């Protein structure tokens, strides 16, 4: 009985931790000349629609003077901010941190190869593809004649980005919704593996002394989202 109670308590703790986990964090990195968050230029203009999707956001320039050390779930960068996004994602994975999803727009001037599995580069004329990324031609996708500075706020480009971030959020919510059921199943499995209780053992063989050994086990770590202060 004590073993079953402990299993249930651990399962409940895991569910509570998942429920109280902070929303996923998006780091927005603007390019050269955009140093203040605004709704009109650069990727910082994505802060509000991303927050509407349920994300937390932090905004910085390509210099990352305010956000160095954060561990975001998604990094979105424009121009020099795109190059910084790629380099910072590589730094995080080398340090053993979870690989973020990366979205770049006209990453420049010398973007490195993308080192994470989920990586998209949206580019206009004159800007190179990023090795290791899914490269999308902005003009061919509906942003025709938009300039380099205009791309982050062009409806076609914003639509591509927000579609990907919404898919990310949907998957995160789906995973979170499955966790309690999986945890309950694990608790049930542990109860099935637990030794027979003294009361039931006595009912089957009252004349023979019984001994019960406690098996060792570990509960799986179902994970929790990274927490960082709100911004954006």
Number of C-alpha atoms within 10 A of each C-alpha: 12 9 16 17 12 14 22 19 13 16 24 16 12 20 20 12 15 18 14 10 14 17 21 20 27 28 27 31 32 32 25 14 10 17 16 13 21 16 13 12 18 30 31 29 20 25 22 16 12 19 15 9 13 15 22 24 25 23 26 25 26 23 16 17 8 11 16 10 9 15 21 27 21 23 26 27 30 32 28 24 31 30 26 27 32 26 16 19 23 19 14 18 14 12 8 8 13 15 20 25 21 27 26 31 32 29 27 19 13 13 21 17 15 22 19 18 12 15 22 23 26 27 25 21 14 8 17 17 20 24 14 16 20 14 17 17 17 23 18 11 12 13 19 15 12 16 13 17 15 14 26 28 20 17 12 17 23 18 12 16 20 15 12 15 20 15 11 16 17 13 12 14 13 11 12 18 14 10 19 19 13 14 22 17 13 17 22 16 12 20 18 11 12 18 17 16 12 12 9 10 16 14 9 9 10 11 8 9 8 11 9 11 8 8 10 6 7 7 13 10 8 15 12 16 16 15 16 16 10 14 13 19
